[in-house]
Amino acid sequence: MIKGVVFDLDGVLIESEPYFIKAEVEIFPRHGIPLTKVVAAEYLGLKLDDYINILEQRFHKSVNHAQVSAELHKEIERVYEYDVPLVEHISGVLDELQMTYKLALATSRERHLAERVMKRLGIAKYFKHGLYREDVTKGKPDPEIYLKAAALIGVEPTACVAIEDAKMGFESGKAAGMFVVGRKAAHNSIQDFSSANVTIEDMREIPRILQAR
């Protein structure tokens, strides 16, 4: 029986990934890494430090991590403040789920940024429990963040569902022992969904899936 639902943030609650991919393919080439939208989409869900390391290895190019991170964070802050909308139908889904399940957030985004955008978009009230970049030592696909999220809401991981949009997140939730729902959209259509238990395109499918568990 499902008792807890753990959500990723970017690409699951908020429609931010297209903005971030656009920013990445503008910023990384300035530092000598010829990043494309297709390549960027392969690495959704990674912690930024891990992402930069992988791109350096892939393109055999070293960059100034602090400088690249600063440029990316500046754009993330701008997007969160002004541009990014909620994923369609998510407010109604959260409203319904909170009456039956314990909800938690598991994101690789920094706490202050995540909390700011959720407050602006009116969904912070649903997430009194959350795990952020600062709360884990290992990023997705390691299960650490999902195991800690389950502990935070006092629910066994096997009684939780993870809602994700990236291969790294699917694997993280699965390794923690959770049932994994993968959200498919334009920004992540090339992702490998094989490690998700079920794939959806409409967030309104979530309550039905949980009831069936």
C-alpha positions in Angstrom: 0.0 0.0 0.0 1.4 3.4 -1.0 1.7 5.9 1.8 4.2 8.4 0.5 4.9 10.2 -2.8 8.3 11.9 -3.5 8.6 14.4 -6.2 11.5 15.7 -8.2 11.3 19.4 -8.9 12.6 20.4 -12.3 10.6 18.8 -15.1 8.1 17.3 -12.7 6.6 20.1 -10.7 7.9 23.0 -12.7 8.5 23.3 -16.5 12.0 24.5 -16.1 14.2 22.0 -18.1 13.7 23.6 -21.5 14.9 26.9 -20.1 17.9 25.3 -18.5 18.9 23.4 -21.6 18.7 26.6 -23.6 21.0 28.3 -21.0 23.5 25.5 -21.0 23.9 25.4 -24.8 24.7 29.1 -24.7 27.0 29.1 -21.7 29.2 25.9 -22.1 30.4 26.7 -25.7 31.7 30.0 -24.3 34.0 27.9 -22.2 35.1 25.6 -25.0 32.6 22.7 -24.6 30.4 22.4 -27.7 27.3 21.4 -25.9 24.1 20.7 -27.9 20.5 20.4 -26.9 20.6 16.7 -27.6 23.6 16.1 -25.4 22.3 18.3 -22.6 19.1 16.3 -22.6 21.1 13.1 -21.9 22.2 14.4 -18.5 19.0 15.7 -16.9 18.8 15.2 -13.2 22.5 15.4 -12.4 24.0 17.6 -9.7 25.8 20.5 -11.4 29.3 19.5 -10.3 28.8 15.9 -11.6 27.4 17.3 -14.8 30.4 19.6 -15.4 32.8 16.7 -14.7 31.1 14.4 -17.2 31.1 17.1 -19.9 34.8 17.7 -19.3 35.5 14.0 -19.8 33.2 13.7 -22.8 34.7 16.6 -24.6 38.3 16.4 -23.3 38.2 19.9 -22.1 38.8 21.5 -18.7 36.8 24.5 -17.6 36.7 26.8 -14.6 34.0 25.2 -12.5 33.4 28.3 -10.4 32.9 30.5 -13.4 30.6 28.1 -15.2 28.6 27.4 -12.1 28.2 31.1 -11.4 26.9 31.8 -14.9 24.5 28.9 -14.8 23.2 29.9 -11.3 22.6 33.4 -12.4 20.4 32.2 -15.3 18.7 29.6 -13.0 17.8 32.4 -10.6 16.4 34.6 -13.4 14.4 31.7 -14.8 13.0 30.8 -11.4 12.1 34.4 -10.7 10.4 35.4 -13.9 9.9 32.6 -16.5 9.3 29.1 -15.3 5.6 27.9 -15.0 4.1 25.0 -13.2 3.8 21.7 -15.0 0.2 21.5 -16.3 -2.4 20.2 -13.9 0.1 19.7 -11.0 -1.6 22.0 -8.5 -4.8 20.0 -8.7 -2.9 16.7 -8.5 -1.1 17.9 -5.4 -4.3 19.1 -3.8 -5.8 15.7 -4.3 -2.8 13.7 -3.1 -2.2 15.6 0.1 -5.4 14.3 1.5 -4.3 10.7 1.3 -0.5 10.6 1.1 2.6 12.1 2.8 4.4 14.2 0.2 8.1 15.0 0.0 10.5 16.8 -2.4 13.8 15.2 -3.6 15.7 17.7 -5.8 19.3 18.3 -6.8 18.5 22.0 -6.7 19.7 24.2 -3.8 17.2 24.8 -1.0 17.0 28.6 -1.3 16.3 28.4 -5.0 13.8 25.5 -4.8 11.9 27.1 -2.0 11.8 30.5 -3.7 10.3 29.2 -6.9 7.8 26.9 -5.2 6.6 29.8 -3.0 6.2 32.0 -6.1 4.2 29.4 -7.9 2.0 28.5 -4.9 3.1 24.9 -4.3 5.4 25.4 -1.3 2.5 24.6 1.0 2.5 21.0 -0.2 6.1 20.3 0.7 6.8 20.8 4.3 9.3 17.9 3.9 12.1 18.2 1.4 15.7 17.1 0.5 17.9 19.4 -1.5 21.4 19.6 -2.9 22.9 20.5 0.5 21.3 17.5 2.2 23.1 14.7 0.3 26.7 13.8 -0.4 25.9 11.7 -3.5 23.7 12.9 -6.4 21.3 10.9 -8.4 21.4 8.1 -9.6 22.6 7.2 -6.1 19.6 6.3 -3.9 20.7 8.5 -1.0 18.2 11.4 -1.6 15.2 9.1 -1.9 16.1 7.0 1.1 16.5 10.2 3.1 13.2 11.5 1.8 11.3 8.4 2.8 12.9 8.6 6.3 11.9 12.2 6.5 8.2 11.4 6.1 8.4 8.2 8.2 7.4 5.9 5.4 9.3 2.8 4.2 10.8 3.3 0.7 8.8 0.3 -0.6 5.6 2.1 0.4 6.6 5.2 -1.6 6.3 6.3 -5.2 9.0 8.5 -6.8 7.9 10.9 -9.6 10.8 11.7 -11.9 11.6 12.9 -15.5 15.2 11.7 -16.0 17.0 8.4 -16.2 19.3 9.4 -13.3 16.2 10.0 -11.2 14.5 6.8 -12.3 17.5 4.8 -11.3 17.8 6.7 -8.0 14.2 6.0 -7.0 14.4 2.4 -8.1 17.6 1.7 -6.2 15.9 3.1 -3.1 13.2 0.5 -3.5 10.4 2.8 -4.7 7.9 2.4 -7.4 8.9 4.9 -10.1 6.6 7.0 -12.3 8.4 8.7 -15.2 6.9 11.9 -16.7 7.5 12.1 -20.4 7.5 15.5 -22.2 9.1 17.3 -25.1 12.3 18.1 -23.1 13.1 14.5 -22.1 11.7 12.4 -25.0 15.2 10.9 -25.7 15.6 9.7 -22.1 15.8 6.0 -21.4 12.5 5.2 -19.5 13.3 1.5 -19.0 14.0 1.9 -15.3 10.7 3.6 -14.6 7.9 1.3 -13.6 5.3 3.3 -15.6 5.5 6.3 -17.9 2.9 9.1 -18.1 2.4 12.3 -20.1 -0.5 13.7 -18.1 0.1 14.3 -14.4 -3.6 13.7 -13.8 -2.8 10.0 -14.2 -0.9 9.9 -10.9 -3.8 9.4 -8.5 -5.1 6.5 -10.5 -1.7 4.8 -10.5 -1.3 5.3 -6.8 -4.8 3.8 -6.1 -3.9 0.8 -8.2 -0.8 0.1 -6.0 
